Amino acid sequence: MKKILLLAALALALPTAVFGFSSIDYGNVGGTLTASNGGTVLMLSGSLLTSITGMPGGTPLTGSNLGSVSFTTGLLTSGSLANGGTFGAGGTLTITGNGMNGAPTGTIFTGTFTGATWTLVTHTDGTHSYTLTGDVTGKTASGFVSTGSTTVQLTVNTGLGFFNGSVGVSSGDTNIVVPEPGSLVLLGTGLIGLAGVVRRKLKA
């Protein structure tokens, strides 16, 4: 009976041991959001990475050009680009650093959209804006996989008109949740300790 209880405790400890996560936020400005593939896909190009905050053990990084952020959504599954709609899974998101001001060099994050929403907002003065909010699953350069907890948000203003296939981007934000290195170490040492206890009890 004691053996079963110890194994059950080990099984319960596994999910709770990995709940330590950190949130890394990447800000971008500028670039162009365009419609492609016959108006069924949105594509961001030429947007500059300007901030990185929340890196484990690091201070916030800012600068006019720390790298780039680009993406292509999946296909539009409902609605329209002019009036708002929904995108299905697919497309890609890539965040790249150039080494400036302490930013990483090379690919920081690559991922694929699991879905996205394109929302039209009509303001009281008659102008319009659109917000793209999407979920992404992907991998950081260090190999940490982010599934279902990475979000992308981008807002553009089109003035009195509606989105007609191309618009400049003022700013955007990508939030990536990854395991904290400290939590991974605790997970490893905790599992080793539990395994030792179980082994001694089984031998007894």
Residue pairs with C-beta under 8 A, 6 or more apart in sequence:
2 201
3 198
3 201
3 202
6 197
6 198
6 201
7 198
9 194
10 194
10 195
10 198
13 190
13 191
13 194
14 191
17 183
17 186
17 187
17 190
17 191
18 179
18 183
18 187
19 183
20 179
20 180
20 182
20 183
20 186
21 149
21 177
21 178
21 179
21 180
21 183
22 54
22 56
22 177
22 178
22 179
22 180
23 54
23 175
23 176
23 177
24 52
24 53
24 54
24 55
24 175
24 176
24 177
24 178
25 51
25 52
25 53
25 54
25 173
25 174
25 175
25 176
26 49
26 51
26 52
26 69
26 95
26 108
26 109
26 173
26 174
26 175
26 176
27 49
27 50
27 51
27 52
27 53
27 171
27 172
27 173
28 47
28 48
28 49
28 50
28 68
28 69
28 169
28 171
28 172
28 173
28 174
29 47
29 48
29 50
29 169
29 170
29 171
29 172
30 46
30 47
30 48
30 168
30 169
30 170
31 44
31 45
31 46
31 47
31 48
31 69
31 70
31 168
31 169
32 44
32 45
32 46
32 166
32 167
32 168
32 169
33 42
33 43
33 44
33 132
33 154
33 156
33 166
33 167
33 168
33 169
34 42
34 43
34 45
34 165
34 166
35 41
35 42
35 43
35 81
35 163
35 165
35 166
36 42
36 43
36 72
37 75
39 76
39 80
39 81
39 165
40 75
40 76
41 72
41 73
41 74
41 75
41 76
41 87
41 91
42 72
42 73
42 81
42 87
42 118
42 132
43 70
43 71
43 72
43 73
44 69
44 70
44 71
44 72
44 154
44 169
44 172
45 70
46 68
46 70
47 68
47 69
47 70
47 169
47 172
48 64
48 65
48 66
48 67
48 68
48 69
49 65
49 66
49 67
49 68
49 69
49 95
49 96
49 97
49 103
50 62
50 63
50 64
50 65
50 66
51 60
51 61
51 62
51 63
51 66
52 60
52 61
52 66
52 97
52 103
53 60
53 61
54 60
55 61
56 180
56 181
56 182
57 181
58 102
61 101
61 102
61 103
62 101
63 100
63 101
63 103
65 98
65 100
66 97
66 98
66 100
66 101
66 103
67 95
67 96
67 97
67 98
67 100
67 103
67 108
68 94
68 95
68 96
68 98
69 93
69 94
69 95
69 96
69 172
69 174
70 93
70 94
71 91
71 92
71 93
71 94
71 113
71 152
72 91
72 92
73 87
73 90
73 91
73 113
73 116
73 132
73 134
74 87
74 88
74 89
74 90
74 91
74 113
74 115
74 116
75 87
75 88
75 90
76 85
76 86
76 87
76 88
76 118
77 85
77 86
77 87
77 88
78 85
78 86
79 85
79 86
79 118
81 118
81 163
81 165
82 120
82 162
82 163
82 164
83 120
83 162
84 117
84 118
84 119
84 120
84 130
85 117
85 118
86 115
86 116
86 117
86 118
87 113
87 115
87 116
87 117
87 118
87 134
88 115
89 112
89 113
89 114
89 115
90 112
90 113
91 112
91 113
92 110
92 111
92 112
92 113
93 109
93 110
93 111
93 112
93 113
93 136
93 138
93 152
93 174
94 107
94 109
94 110
95 107
95 108
95 109
95 110
95 174
96 106
96 107
96 108
97 103
97 104
97 105
97 106
97 108
98 105
99 105
104 141
106 141
107 141
108 140
108 141
109 138
109 139
109 140
109 141
109 146
109 150
109 174
109 176
110 138
110 139
111 136
111 137
111 138
111 139
111 146
111 150
112 136
112 137
112 138
113 134
113 135
113 136
113 152
114 134
114 135
114 136
114 137
114 148
115 134
115 135
116 132
116 133
116 134
116 135
116 152
117 132
117 133
117 134
118 130
118 131
118 132
119 130
119 131
119 132
119 133
120 128
120 129
120 130
120 162
120 163
121 128
121 129
121 130
121 131
122 128
123 129
126 160
127 157
127 158
127 159
127 160
128 157
128 158
128 159
128 160
128 161
128 162
128 163
129 155
129 156
129 157
129 158
130 155
130 156
130 158
130 163
130 167
131 153
131 154
131 155
132 152
132 153
132 154
132 155
133 151
133 152
133 153
134 151
134 152
134 153
135 148
135 150
135 151
135 152
136 146
136 150
136 151
136 152
136 174
137 145
137 146
137 147
137 148
137 150
138 145
138 146
138 150
139 145
139 146
140 146
140 176
140 178
144 178
144 179
146 176
146 177
146 178
149 176
149 177
150 174
150 175
150 176
150 177
151 174
151 175
152 172
152 173
152 174
153 172
153 173
153 174
154 169
154 171
154 172
154 173
155 170
155 171
155 172
156 163
156 167
156 168
156 169
156 170
157 167
157 170
158 164
158 167
